[in-house]
């Protein structure tokens, strides 16, 4: 989709990347990551004042997950598996909420 992607093998590495770089435009996080799960990562990011748009992905599709994500400051939530088009749409929606980006 034309994005530069930085991968992190776990939530702790995700936190370190976000802490050390000021040029992150969007975060896509799995909720079930080792060391620091997606919920804890989102809570840390919002608690530290970071306003980067965050999309949470999960294989679990309970409504409680979506509600919990919204309550802790996640911008978008989607379940896996996810198609490329759906992922692009979810990311654009998250960016639009925070940055005024609109889908073409």
BALOBA-1460 file (C-alpha; in Angstrom, 3 decimals):
// residues 104
<rec num="1" residu="x" x="0.000" y="0.000" z="0.000"/>
<rec num="2" residu="x" x="3.034" y="2.254" z="-0.160"/>
<rec num="3" residu="x" x="3.677" y="2.565" z="3.564"/>
<rec num="4" residu="x" x="7.062" y="2.158" z="5.202"/>
<rec num="5" residu="x" x="6.542" y="-0.639" z="7.728"/>
<rec num="6" residu="x" x="8.537" y="-1.149" z="10.904"/>
<rec num="7" residu="x" x="7.946" y="-4.567" z="12.440"/>
<rec num="8" residu="x" x="8.235" y="-5.380" z="16.128"/>
<rec num="9" residu="x" x="8.294" y="-8.932" z="17.434"/>
<rec num="10" residu="x" x="6.534" y="-8.069" z="20.684"/>
<rec num="11" residu="x" x="4.838" y="-5.272" z="22.573"/>
<rec num="12" residu="x" x="7.955" y="-4.226" z="24.460"/>
<rec num="13" residu="x" x="9.807" y="-3.647" z="21.196"/>
<rec num="14" residu="x" x="6.767" y="-1.735" z="19.873"/>
<rec num="15" residu="x" x="6.937" y="0.524" z="22.915"/>
<rec num="16" residu="x" x="10.672" y="1.079" z="22.429"/>
<rec num="17" residu="x" x="10.182" y="1.988" z="18.766"/>
<rec num="18" residu="x" x="7.383" y="4.427" z="19.515"/>
<rec num="19" residu="x" x="9.398" y="5.939" z="22.351"/>
<rec num="20" residu="x" x="12.513" y="6.463" z="20.244"/>
<rec num="21" residu="x" x="10.986" y="7.660" z="16.964"/>
<rec num="22" residu="x" x="8.965" y="10.787" z="16.372"/>
<rec num="23" residu="x" x="7.956" y="9.942" z="12.813"/>
<rec num="24" residu="x" x="5.420" y="7.141" z="13.388"/>
<rec num="25" residu="x" x="2.138" y="7.990" z="11.643"/>
<rec num="26" residu="x" x="0.086" y="4.905" z="12.575"/>
<rec num="27" residu="x" x="0.440" y="1.880" z="14.843"/>
<rec num="28" residu="x" x="-1.160" y="-1.482" z="14.094"/>
<rec num="29" residu="x" x="-0.958" y="-3.732" z="17.133"/>
<rec num="30" residu="x" x="-2.026" y="-7.264" z="17.839"/>
<rec num="31" residu="x" x="-3.810" y="-7.582" z="21.158"/>
<rec num="32" residu="x" x="-2.128" y="-10.898" z="22.000"/>
<rec num="33" residu="x" x="1.587" y="-10.030" z="21.877"/>
<rec num="34" residu="x" x="4.252" y="-11.448" z="24.164"/>
<rec num="35" residu="x" x="5.994" y="-9.414" z="26.890"/>
<rec num="36" residu="x" x="3.578" y="-6.469" z="26.620"/>
<rec num="37" residu="x" x="0.184" y="-7.247" z="25.140"/>
<rec num="38" residu="x" x="-1.714" y="-4.868" z="22.893"/>
<rec num="39" residu="x" x="-3.960" y="-3.632" z="25.697"/>
<rec num="40" residu="x" x="-0.987" y="-2.704" z="27.876"/>
<rec num="41" residu="x" x="0.762" y="-1.133" z="24.879"/>
<rec num="42" residu="x" x="-2.261" y="1.050" z="24.085"/>
<rec num="43" residu="x" x="-2.644" y="2.053" z="27.736"/>
<rec num="44" residu="x" x="1.060" y="2.961" z="27.877"/>
<rec num="45" residu="x" x="0.881" y="4.973" z="24.633"/>
<rec num="46" residu="x" x="-2.166" y="6.942" z="25.734"/>
<rec num="47" residu="x" x="-0.890" y="7.323" z="29.295"/>
<rec num="48" residu="x" x="2.338" y="8.818" z="27.980"/>
<rec num="49" residu="x" x="0.418" y="11.364" z="25.935"/>
<rec num="50" residu="x" x="1.068" y="9.907" z="22.488"/>
<rec num="51" residu="x" x="-1.738" y="10.679" z="20.040"/>
<rec num="52" residu="x" x="-0.560" y="8.481" z="17.159"/>
<rec num="53" residu="x" x="-3.539" y="6.623" z="15.644"/>
<rec num="54" residu="x" x="-3.698" y="3.015" z="16.876"/>
<rec num="55" residu="x" x="-5.438" y="0.111" z="15.141"/>
<rec num="56" residu="x" x="-5.905" y="-3.047" z="17.226"/>
<rec num="57" residu="x" x="-6.082" y="-6.427" z="15.509"/>
<rec num="58" residu="x" x="-7.197" y="-9.638" z="17.148"/>
<rec num="59" residu="x" x="-8.213" y="-13.177" z="16.286"/>
<rec num="60" residu="x" x="-10.812" y="-12.965" z="19.057"/>
<rec num="61" residu="x" x="-14.043" y="-11.341" z="17.985"/>
<rec num="62" residu="x" x="-15.869" y="-10.642" z="21.204"/>
<rec num="63" residu="x" x="-17.660" y="-7.342" z="21.537"/>
<rec num="64" residu="x" x="-15.934" y="-6.938" z="24.878"/>
<rec num="65" residu="x" x="-12.543" y="-6.663" z="23.145"/>
<rec num="66" residu="x" x="-13.808" y="-3.840" z="20.929"/>
<rec num="67" residu="x" x="-15.340" y="-2.021" z="23.891"/>
<rec num="68" residu="x" x="-12.185" y="-2.402" z="25.971"/>
<rec num="69" residu="x" x="-10.026" y="-1.111" z="23.104"/>
<rec num="70" residu="x" x="-12.240" y="1.950" z="22.662"/>
<rec num="71" residu="x" x="-12.221" y="2.603" z="26.406"/>
<rec num="72" residu="x" x="-8.413" y="2.677" z="26.592"/>
<rec num="73" residu="x" x="-7.978" y="4.952" z="23.577"/>
<rec num="74" residu="x" x="-7.688" y="2.737" z="20.523"/>
<rec num="75" residu="x" x="-8.811" y="4.467" z="17.319"/>
<rec num="76" residu="x" x="-9.895" y="1.392" z="15.351"/>
<rec num="77" residu="x" x="-10.426" y="-2.307" z="15.985"/>
<rec num="78" residu="x" x="-10.545" y="-5.180" z="13.482"/>
<rec num="79" residu="x" x="-10.558" y="-8.941" z="13.640"/>
<rec num="80" residu="x" x="-8.265" y="-11.336" z="11.810"/>
<rec num="81" residu="x" x="-8.082" y="-12.681" z="9.253"/>
<rec num="82" residu="x" x="-8.311" y="-9.339" z="7.487"/>
<rec num="83" residu="x" x="-8.117" y="-8.586" z="3.781"/>
<rec num="84" residu="x" x="-5.729" y="-6.020" z="2.367"/>
<rec num="85" residu="x" x="-8.649" y="-3.780" z="1.356"/>
<rec num="86" residu="x" x="-10.284" y="-3.973" z="4.782"/>
<rec num="87" residu="x" x="-6.970" y="-3.231" z="6.505"/>
<rec num="88" residu="x" x="-6.417" y="-0.219" z="4.248"/>
<rec num="89" residu="x" x="-9.929" y="1.041" z="5.015"/>
<rec num="90" residu="x" x="-9.469" y="0.613" z="8.788"/>
<rec num="91" residu="x" x="-6.098" y="2.397" z="8.692"/>
<rec num="92" residu="x" x="-7.499" y="5.311" z="6.672"/>
<rec num="93" residu="x" x="-10.401" y="5.609" z="9.100"/>
<rec num="94" residu="x" x="-7.961" y="5.741" z="12.032"/>
<rec num="95" residu="x" x="-5.818" y="8.331" z="10.280"/>
<rec num="96" residu="x" x="-8.913" y="10.368" z="9.436"/>
<rec num="97" residu="x" x="-9.974" y="10.535" z="13.060"/>
<rec num="98" residu="x" x="-6.611" y="11.873" z="14.120"/>
<rec num="99" residu="x" x="-5.236" y="13.671" z="11.085"/>
<rec num="100" residu="x" x="-8.088" y="14.465" z="8.718"/>
<rec num="101" residu="x" x="-6.955" y="11.916" z="6.093"/>
<rec num="102" residu="x" x="-9.747" y="10.785" z="3.779"/>
<rec num="103" residu="x" x="-10.034" y="7.669" z="1.636"/>
<rec num="104" residu="x" x="-9.942" y="8.245" z="-2.129"/>
